[in-house]
């Protein structure tokens, strides 16, 4: 027996017992003839005390950090207790020990405040995973997994596996493809999601399906993306949108209670996509704080008027704002005392290429009731007050203003809103705000391709009262100017996203389940009947054999864990992630394969031309 107890198990109640522990050496401290060692395993740390009688054996063993050892001895009360760890009241007076395996000096310190950079820790991920921070992350991931599975099992869902080697049907991101040796010149694809399979399971009569499943997308990476990621994938038959929202609101409540011991009060707030875009500049707004976006264009139009406090205040001829397509403002609480240096720094922040604005204007609503701005020579103080009031500013607030084209300006202000909340400490990691976003557009217009594309995916149903609009109109658009006039521009999807603290953690829809409507959708996306049958003939055929109404949702499991754990990156919650180039630096993958494998697969590697 290698151990009788774990390194996180012993308490004062175990004092006087003979025990055997095994684990990794966290640290070694010598005090004269006495040696103290912290022994670590997955469960915790226990202090070992080696007396003078073991000095010769210790000298021969040359113990170092991360050596794997077994130690036997007596549990006793510590004279200098460590209240920071559960085992801090006891120690082991070692009577004998053995080295199970030596260890090279680690390339970085294996502790929470490690000196290892990202690249180094990714290369030695098996060492990084020994750190408490990563251990806590994986424990949280397991707890979320277990909670979701328990909830879905209790609600009658079946966990049904779907295949990983499937047909390539690119929609959105690129597929990862796998060559077939037995079918020369042909390829499988790895699934971007089990979408069509879960719909087929509904046709098959398995009316409540779920799967905690790997998905694959060949796309550019960032902090919240990985080429392989995990979804909690779910589908239900004979349901409407309200049924889905209620069911999975319940699942998230259960996860919060089980994992964080947090009760979510009342119903989760709901917001239309249009309101989200108008008030927050994006479709996954963070509602932990205010600072809504306000369009104050009317205050800056020539001969324009702005109503405030029952009075009509004449506009000005301030060209920067007069000539802009839109003027958007936010009121930032408690920042009217910002210095010139601070406002200049914000101006440079919005000028960065990733934000793309030419400048930033501001109004200070001072606590003493006065108003100052970066454009004082164009506005008198009463007019500044009117604009500040229109932006919702209170005494002590700073009004930040951007002007330009509608789409870019709203997006930039959305980013500035998040940046200001970050600087003010309003995005608290221990505070959680859930939101359902509903009524997305069914289509987006791709001007470069002069065609419609699906905003969600091509299996999403229109709202029931808009199905006839879709069936009764041609999808063809002669030019971009006709886009907003086309009936398809106003069709809403029967779709929904769940947002947590400004992160989309889940998304789904009520699906199309009739062949004629599904063919109309493919037609709208520019697919010929031949192409649609080639790519999705199996699904269209299934719809002819009694497909029930159905819908579902997929939660981004990695992202949900990251938000619950207070991290910006899902990599911290994946045992063996890829880096931002899609590489596994520990395995050195992807890598070349030998010529024999290439020959068997019928593949010839060609060097891209310069």
N, C-alpha and C positions, 0 to 999 in steps of 0.2 A: 504494500500500500504506500503510494507516494505521499499522501496527505490524509490527515484525519479531519482537518478543518481548512477553510479558505482563509486568505489573508484579510478578509473583511468581516469575519464572523465572530471573533473572540471579544468577550465583554468581561467586566469585573466578576460576573457570576461564574466565569470559567476559572477563576484563580484557584491554584492548587492542583489543576489537572495537568497530566502529561499529554502533550499534543505533538503532532507532526505537521509541518507546513512545507509547501513547495512553491517556488515562484522565482521572480527576477529581482536582482539586487538594484534597488533604486538609488541608494547612497550608502557610503561607508564613512564613519567618523571614529577616529581613534582618540582616546583619552588615557594616556599612560598605558597601563597593561590591559585596559578594557577597550573592547571594540563594539561599537553600535552599528547596526545595519538595518535599513528599512527594506523589508521584503514586500514585493508588489505582485499581485495577480489581478485578474479581471474584477475581483470583488472589493479590493481595497489594499491597505498597507498595514503591516504589523511590524513593530520594532523588535529586533532580535538583539540580545546582549551576549557577547562572547567573553567569557572570563579568562583569567590569566592561564588556566590549564589548557586552553585551546590555542595559545599563541603560536606554538610550533607548527600545528596543523594549518593555522591561518597563513603563516609565512610560506609554507610549502604550496598552499593552494593559490596564493597570489590573487585573491578575490578582486574583482573589478566590477564596474557598473554593467548591468545587464547579464551577468553570469546567472545561469539557472542552477539553483541549489535546493537541497532538501535539508531541513533543520528539525531536530527533535529537542524537546525541552519542557520546562515547567512554566505554566502561566502564572505571572505574579503581578501585583499592582505596581504601577509606575510611580516613582517619587515625583517626577516632573511631568505631570499629565499634559497631553496635547488635546485641547478641546476642539480642535479644528477637524479631527477625524473620528469616526465612530469607535475605532479601536484604541483611541488615545489614552484610555485609563489603564491599559495593561501592556506587558511586554513578555517576551519569551526568554527565560534564562537557558541558553542553549547548552545541552549536554553533549550532543554530537551533530555533525553535519557532513554532507557529501556534495561534491560538485557534480551536477548532472550534465552540465555542458558549459564550456567557457564561451566568452563573447569577445569579439573584437571591439575596439573603442568605437562607440556609435559616432556617426558623422554630425550629429547634433544632439543637444541635451533633450532627454525624453521627459519633459515636464511641461506644464501649461504655458509658462513663459519661455518657450523654446527659442534657441538662437538659430534655428533652421529656417531658411527661406522657402517659399512655395515650391520652387523647382526641386530643391534638395529633398524636401519632405515627400514630394510626389514620387521621386525616384526610389526612395526608401519607405514606401507607404506602409510596409509591414512593421516598421519601427514607429512611424507616426501614429499608427492605430493603437499603440501601447499607451499613448498619452490620455489623461483623464478627459480632456475636452472632446476628443474623437470618440472615446468610449461612451460618454454621455450622449453624444449625438446619435450613435448607433442604437443605444438603449431607447432613446426617444423614438427613433424610426421603427423599432420593433414594437413599441407600445402603440403607436399609431396604427400599424399594420394589424396588430392583434385586436384593437378596439373596433376597427372597421369590419374585420372579418366576423367578430362576434355579433355586431349589430346586424349585418347583412344576413348572417345565418338565422338569427332570431326572426327576421322579417321574411323568411322563406326563399332567399336567394340561393342558387346553386353556383358553386365555383366550377366552371367548365373551361378546360384548356382549349386554346385555338392554335393553329400551326404558325411556325415562324418562317417556313419556306413557302412563299406564296407567289402569286402572279404580280408583276410590276404594273401598277396602274397609277402613274404619277399624278398627284393632285396636291399642289402647294409645294412642300419641300421635295428635294430629290430623294429617290429611293437608294438604299444600299442594295447592291445586286450580288448574287452568288452564282458562279458558273456551275452548270451541271455536267459532270463527267459522262454520265450515262445518256445524256441527250445533248450531243455535241452542238455547240453554237447557240444553245439556249440557256436562259438564266432564270433563277428564282429571284425574288426580292424579299427583303426583310420588312415586316409590316410597320408602317407608320402608326397604325393603331389597328385593333381588331374590328374596325367599324362594320365591314360587310359581314363578317362571321357572326357578330352578335345579332345583326338583323336577321341572318339566316336561322339563328337559334330561336328567334321569336316566331319565324315561319314554322319551325319544327315543333313549336308548342312548349318550349322551355321559357315560361313567361317571366321568370325573374332570374337573370343571369348576372354573375359578377366574376371578375378576375383581377388579381393584382399582377400586372403583366408588363413585361419589357416591350418597349416600342423603339423604333429606330428611324432617325431622320438625318440625312446627309446635308447639313446646313451649317453656316458659319456660327461659331460658338461665342458665348459671353457668360457672365457669372451665373445666369439662371438657365443655361442650356447645356445639354450633353448630347453626343450622338446617339447614345442609348440611355433611355430614361424609363421610369416606371409610372404606370397609371393605375388608379383604382377605377376599373372600367365596368360600367353597369348598364343594364338595359331592362326595360319592363314592357310587357304587352298590355293592351286594353287600358291605356292610361292617357290622360290629358296633361297639359303643362302643370297644372296645379298639383296633380298627384306626384309628379317628379319633384317639384320644389318642396313639398311637405316631407316626402320620404328622405331626401338627402340633406335637408335642413336638420332632420332628426339625426342622421348619421354624424354630421359635423358637431351637433350638440353632444352626442355620446363621446366623440373623440376628445372634445374639450374637457368634458367631465372626467373621463378616464385618465387622460394624459396630463392635463394641467390643473385638474380639480377646479375648473371654472364653469359656472352655470351661465348659459347664454339666456338672458331674460327676454321674454316676448318674442314676437315674430322678427325675423331678419328683415331689415329695411330693403325696400325695392325701389329701383330707379330705371327709367327708360334710357335707352342708349342716347337719344337726342338730348335729354336733360344732363346726362353725364358729360357729353361732349361740350355742351353749351356752358355748363357751370364749372367744369373742372378741366376741360381741354383734352381729356382722354377717356377711354371706355373702361378703365379700372381705377376709379378715384379712391384715394386714401381719405377716409372720413374721420380719422382720429383728430382732425383739427379743421378749422374753418377756411377762411381765405378763398371764398368763391371767386371765380372769374366774372367780371362785370364788363359788359360792352358799354363804353361811355362815348361812343363815336358822336352822338348827337350834340355833345357839349362843344365839339370842335369844328362843327360845320359852319361854313360862311352863312351868316344870318340865321344860324340854327338856334334852337332854344332848348333848354333843359329844365324840366320841372323839378323843384326841390323845395320842400317845406311850404308847398302851396304857392310858390312864386315862380314866375317865368324869368329865367336869367338869360340874357342874350349871349350868343357864342362869340368867338373871336376869329381872326384871320391868321391863326397860327398854322402856317403851311405844312409843317411836318405831320400834323394830325389831320388837317383839312383834306390833304391829298391821299391819305391812307385809306385802304379798303376797310380796315377796322381799327379800333383803338380799344385795348383791353387793359383793365386795371385789377389789382388786388390790394386789399388793405392789410398790411402786416402789423399785428398787434405789438404795441410797446416798443417800436423801433424809431420813433420820431427823433430820438436823440442820436441817431447815427451821424458820425462825422463825415466830412467831405471825403476823407480817405476811404471810409467804408462804402459810401455810395459810388465812388469812382471804381472801387473793386467790383461792385455788383455790375456796373456798366461793362467792365472788361469781361466779366463772367458771361453776360448775354451775347457778347461779341464773338465768343469762341466758335470755331467752325461747327461744332456739334449742336450749337444753339442757333447761330446764324442770324442774329439781329444786328442792326446798325447802331443801335443805341438804346438808352433807358432814360425815361423821365420819371420824376418823383414829386410828390407833394408831402410836406411835413405838417401833420395836424398836431401842432404843439399843445402841450398840456395847459399852457396859459391862454389857450383860445386863439392864438395867432396862427397864420398859415404862411409857409414859405415853400418855394418850388424851384426846380431847375429851369423854369421858363417864366420867371416873375415878370419880365418886361412885356409879356404878351397878355397877362391876366392880372386883374386887380385882386385884392385879398378876398373880396366877397365872391368873386367868380371861382377862386381856388377853393373856398369853403364849399361852394355848390358842387364842384367836381368831386371833392373829397367825400361829401355827404352821399353823392351818387354811388361812390365806390364802397360805401358802408363803413367809412373810417370813423373812429372815435378819437377823442383827445388822447394824444400820445402815440397814435398810429402813423405809419409811413405808407403812403400810397405809391405803389410802383406801377408804371404805365409803359406798355409797349404798343407800337403801331406798325402796321404793314399789311401784307396779304392775310386773308382770313385764316387759312389753314396753318401757315407757318407761325403766325403771331399767337394763335391759341396754343399750338404745341409748345412754343417757347415759353409762354406764360405758365403753362402746366408744369414745365420743368423748373421754372423759377419758383413757383409755389412750393414744390417739393424741396428745393434747395433751401428756401427760407425756413421751412418747417424743420429741416435737419439742423440748421444753424441755431435755431431757437429751442431745440430739444423737444419738439412737439411730436416727433415720430418715436414714441416710447415703445421699446421692444417687449415690455410686459403689459402693454395695453392692446386689445384686439377689437377690431371693428369689421363686422361682416356686412356684405351687401350683395343682393341679387341685381344684376343688370339685365334688362329685358328689352324686347322689341328692336333687335338689331335689323339693319337692312338685309334683305335676302341676297342682293347682288351688289357688287362694286363694278364700276366701269373701268376697264383697262384701256386707256387711251392709245398706248403704243400698239396694242393688238387690235384695237377697234372692236372689242367684244366684251360681253359680261363675264365676270368671274364670280364664283361663289364666295361670299364673305366667310361662311362657316365651313361647310363642305357640301358636295352636290346631292347629299341624301337628306338635307334639311328641308322640312315642309314649310310652305308659306303659312301665315296666319289663316285659319279656316275661312274667314270672310274675304280673303284675297286670292284664293285659289282660282276663281273664275277670271280674275284680272290677268293672271299668268297664262292660263290656258287660252284665253281669247285674244292674245296679242303676239305679234311677231317679235322676236328678240333682236332683229337686225337693226342696226343704227347706221345711218349714212355718214354722219360726222359727229365729232365730239360736242358740237354746239347743241345737238339734239338730245344729249344724254339726260339732262335734268328734266326735259319735257316728256321723256318716255315713261309710259305707265310702270315699267319695271323699276324705275328709280324710287317709287314710293311703296313697293311691296315690302312688308315686314316679315322677318323670319320668325317661325315658332321656336325661338332659340333663347337660351339663357346662360349667363355666366355667373359663377360665384366668385366674389372678390373679397380678399382678406388683407387689410392694411395696404391697399394699393397694389396687390398682387392677384392676378387671375389664378385661382387655385382649382377651378373646375369649370367645365363648359359642356353644354349638350343641347339637344333639340328634340322636338317631336319629329319623327322621320316620315318621309314619303313612303307609302306602302301600296300605292296603285301603280301599275305599269305605265299607264298613259301619262300620268303626272310626272313620273320619273323620266320618261322619254322626253317630255316637254322641258324638264330641267336640263337634261343633257343637250337638247337642241339649243336652249338659251346660252349654254356655255360654249357653243360653237362646235359640238361634236356631231358628226354625221351619224346616221342610223347604223352604218357599218362599223364605225369606230366604237360607238356605244355598245353594240353587241359583242365586239371583239374584247373590249375591256370589262364589261359588266353584264354580259349575257347570262351568266349564272344567276345574278340577282334579279334581273328582269324576268327570267324564266320562273324563278321562285315566287314572284309576285302573282303569277297566274294560278297558283295552287293554294289559295286561301290565306294570304298574308294578313295578320291582324294589325289593327292600329298599334303603334309602339313608339317608344322614345327612350332616351337614356341620357347619361352624363358620364364624363371621364374626369377624374380629379388628378391633377399633377401631384403624385405622391411625394416626389423629392422636394418639390417647391412647398407643399403643405408642411412637410417636416422642417424645412429651413425657416419658414416664417414662425412656426411654433417654437423653434429653437433660437429665434432672435438673430438669424444669420442672413446676410445678403446673398450668399452663394450656396447653391444646392450641392456643390462638390464636397462641402463639409459634412454632408449627411449621406454620402455614398461611399461604401467601403473602398472601392478601387475605381476612382473616376479617371476621365481623360483630362488632359490640359486644354488650353484655349486653342491649340492647333489640332485637337482631336487625337492626340497621341497618348499612349500609355507609356510613360517614360520608364516605368519599372520593368515592363516586359519588352520595351523597345518595339512597340507595335503601333501602326502597321509596319510590316517589313516585307522584303522581297521573298519570293518562293523559288525553289530550285527549278532548273530547266525540265527535269523529268515531270514534275507536277504540271508545269505549263503545257508540256507536250500532251499529257493525258487529258488536259482540259481543252486542248485545241486553241490555246491562246498564244499570240505573239505580241511581245512588248515592243512598242514603237516609241522612240524618244521624240517628245514634242519639238516641233521646229521652232527656232528662235524667233 
